[in-house]
Structure formats: structure tokens, C-alpha cells
Amino acid sequence: MIVTAVPVRQLGLFWRHAWPLLERAATRTNGGTEEEVVGKLLQGEAQLWGVFDLDRMVAAVTTQITLLEPEKGCRLWLVGGARMDDWAAEFMATVEPWARSLGCTVVWGTPSRAGWRRIVRLMGGEEIVMDGRSAWGRRL
């Protein structure tokens, strides 16, 4: 598996593969329409990551840098695809240094799907409370 950030200038090459993977997560979490998600990516408000097996995208993740007073966090916003057991650890090993370089002290997300506790364990996180809501996080 190869995990890589998709530069905005290459979004057009990969989006037709990424959106079908992310669409369910966007719908389930009220994450926005395809146009809204693309808008955030183009404006630099979010980053698209692709997980590839040979030349095929098998998963896609969008991240957002958030202010969590008094610190910054890297939110795993939309996550979609298959075979998470095969790529979660590599994804985190790739995203964490990137997030640290932007001043983040935590990678976090909200429970948005059945089985999220298993996903949190795969990502190396633990359950936390954020803004009075159940969430998960992993300190950097």
C-alpha cells in the first residue's frame, strides 16, 4: 500500500476515484455535497489523501487542520474505502509527521459509523470528549 497526499493541482486526476469512496462518509456525517468537499480542497481548507494498491485507489481520506483551544489538531474528516486493516497504520505514519509540521498536537475524529471503535484502535487512538461530544484522538 502507498499512502500519499494528493496535490491540489492533481485533484482532477484522482477525484473521480476518490469521491465514490468518500461519498458515503460525506452523506452519513453531513460532510457536504461533492461540490462543497471539492471547494474545501481547492481553497486549501482540507487535504485529500489517497491509499493505493498498485495503481488502484482503494481508500481516500480528507483531513482538516482545526483549532482546538489551546492547540491545533488534524481532523480525519471523511474516510472511505476498503481494507482499512491493511493501510491504517501506514496512513497514520504518513499523516502524523505532516500534521506535526503544521503545528498539530493531536490527530482526531468523530464517531460517524458503525464499528468506529475498531477503526479508532486501528488508528492507534483512544476515546475522548471534545466540545462535550464523544470523539477519538491520538496525541502526536
N, C-alpha and C positions, 0 to 999 in steps of 0.2 A: 504494500500500500504506500502511496505517496500522498502526503498532505501538503497543500500549498495555498498561499493566498492568491486570489485572482485579482490582478491589477485592473483598475477601472478601464484602462484602455483596451483590455481584452475581454471585458464583460460580454460584449456581443458574441464572442466565440463560444462562451460557456453557458450563457444564461438559458438557452433552450434545453440544456441538460439539467441545469440546477433548479429551475423553477418547478418542474414536476416533482422533484424531491422535497422542495420546501413548501409547496402549496398547502399540503395537509396541515403542517405546523402553523402556517400563517392563518389558515381558516380556524383551527382549533383554539388559537391563542388571541384571536382578534389582532393579529400582527400586521394586517393591512392587505390591500389588493396587490396584484403583481406590479401595477404601475407605482403604487406607493413604496413598495420594497425597492424597486429599481431606482426610484427617486432618491431614497436614502443612500443607496450605494453610490449613485452618481454624484451626490452632494458631499460625499465623504462622511456621512453620519453613520455608516455601517460598512463592514468589510465582509466580502464573500470569500469563503474558504472552500476548496474542493478536495475531496478524497477520491483518489484514482486507483483503480486496479488495472494494471497495464494501461490501455488507452481509454478506459471507460470510467466515467464519473459514477461512483457508487453511493456517494453521500455528499451533502452540502451543508454548510453551517454559515450563518451570518453572526457577526459579533458587533457589539456597540460598546464604546467607551462611555462609562457613566460616572457621574459624581455621586459618591455615597459619603456624605459628610462624616468625617473629615478626610476621606480618602477617595481614590479613583478605583473603579472596578471595570473588568472586562466581562460584559454580559454575553452569554451564549443566547442569542435572541431567537433564531429559528434554526432548528436542527432537523434534518430529514435524510432518509436513505436507509440502506440495509447494512447488515453485518457489523453493527457497532462494536461487537466484541473484538473484531479484527482491527479496528482503527482508533478506538477511543484513546488508548494510552499514547499512541503516536501523535494523535491530534493535540492532546494536552501538552506533550513535549515540544510541539511546534508553536502552539499559541502562547504558552506561558512566557517564553523569552520575549516574544513580540509585545505582549501586554506589559511586561516589566519595563521594556524600553520606552513605553509611553507613560510610565509612572503609576501603573496599576499595582495594587497590593493584593487583589483578590480576583479570581475568576468565579462568576456566579450565574445562576439561572433560577427560573421559577418552575414549579411543578406544573407541567402542561399536558402530560399524557399518562395513560395507564402504564405502570411499570417504571415510573420515574425514579423510584428509589434504587432500582437495579442500575439505571443509567448513571445516577449520581455516584454509585460505587465504582462503575467503570471509569468515570472521570476523576476518581480519587477525591470526591467531595464529601461533605457532611451536611446534614440538615441544619439550617439556621433560620432565624426570623429576621426579615428585612422589611422595614416600614410596616410592622405589625402583621406581615403575611408570611406564610411558610415559603421558604426558598432553600437553596443549597449554595454552598460556597467552598472554595479551595483557596487557602492562603498561599501567596507566592513568596 
